């Protein structure tokens, strides 16, 4: 959310940094959680974790942060606009 506010106030570099940190932290947390579920209960519990993630606000937040990161990439220098 802080990254989005910085984008709104035209602080693009700071906003990109916060979005990047948040996305990386979210992806690492999901990967570690999924690995732990696989080690503890096998594929059945891991499937429940994936289902929860896909239908929760956490999952939507991660999807939105990835989309925001891709939108925030600067245009190539050879493109004039």
Secondary structure as UniProt FT lines:
FT   HELIX           2..8
FT   TURN            9..10
FT   HELIX           12..41
FT   HELIX           43..54
FT   HELIX           57..71
FT   TURN            77..78
//
